[in-house]
Amino acid sequence: MTADSKVIREKITELDRELAPLKAQRDKLVAEAQQLMERRDKIREQIRDFRTEISDLKRKRDETNQKVKDLKLVRDHLVSERKERLARVVELKRKTASFKQIPSAIIQKIHNEIQNLEWKIQTSSMTLSQEKRVIEQIAELEKQRSGYRQAESVWNEIKTLQHELRNMRTQEKETHREIAQLAEQSRQLHQTMNEKGENIPKLKMEADEAHKKYADTRRQAQEAQEQCMPIMAQIRAMVLRIKKEEETKKARWQTEIMQELEKKALEKMKRGEKLTWDEFKVLAEKGLAGM
């Protein structure tokens, strides 16, 4: 090793010591920048997830609200139908105010009496006056039966309407219960949607802050790298210089060896001694093998 080469190697060692803390600081900043970038991306992913969840919640809330609207239409229709039937019941009860509800047994009894009288006319011998009286009795009973049947029809209609009214009230209650349940679901969905929405500005601020720190740290890492580059360039240049010197030294050494080998080969050839292959090859390359 030459004195100059030794000085260069010492300088490289000195530069390596100077470079080491700069590279360590650069690597540390690069690692911090990577962590900040990953944190930023993770927060942004959270924001995207929240927005997707909010979109799904809004869709479910809107669907629930539509169901509430549809059920309210059903409920309003039931209320309207019930009012109509209630008005009909009131109207029918006014009609029946003048008479009481007649048991079916009484109507059946009148029906039986009419049949007996008709049978009597058909099977008994009567005078004209007797037959007339029986026919008048039948006519009176027919009138009673017709009136009773009419009253019975009204009462039956009232019963039917009252049964329908009870069913409608049950349907209204069930519909109202469903509306209340769906309205509560809609309220909860809306509340959850708002709660998730409230998280987004905070997360966005965190993501922006992480991105800002990432950009600053990356800039610092670039500055550290720029500080390293001239020192690294010096080291590369010195290493290349040493390499060239070693190559030159090696070439010079090889030349000296070949010259010495050639000298010995010529002396042996003059003495008529047998040459080795290497000695013959050296002389042959110089065109001296046939001398």
Sequence and secondary structure as in RCSB ss.txt:
>XXXX:A:sequence
MTADSKVIREKITELDRELAPLKAQRDKLVAEAQQLMERRDKIREQIRDFRTEISDLKRKRDETNQKVKDLKLVR
DHLVSERKERLARVVELKRKTASFKQIPSAIIQKIHNEIQNLEWKIQTSSMTLSQEKRVIEQIAELEKQRSGYRQ
AESVWNEIKTLQHELRNMRTQEKETHREIAQLAEQSRQLHQTMNEKGENIPKLKMEADEAHKKYADTRRQAQEAQ
EQCMPIMAQIRAMVLRIKKEEETKKARWQTEIMQELEKKALEKMKRGEKLTWDEFKVLAEKGLAGM
>XXXX:A:secstr
  HHHHHHHHHHHHHHHHHHHHHHHHHHHHHHHHHHHHHHHHHHHHHHHHHHHHHHHHHHHHHHHHHHHHHHHHH
HHHHHHHHHHHHHHHHHHHHGGGS    HHHHHHHHHHHHHHHHHHHHS   HHHHHHHHHHHHHHHHHHHHHHH
HHHHHHHHHHHHHHHHHHHHHHHHHHHHHHHHHHHHHHHHHHHHHHHHHHHHHHHHHHHHHHHHHHHHHHHHHHH
HHHHHHHHHHHHHHHHHHHHHHHHHHHHHHHHHHHHHHHHHHHHHHT    HHHHHHHHHHT TT 
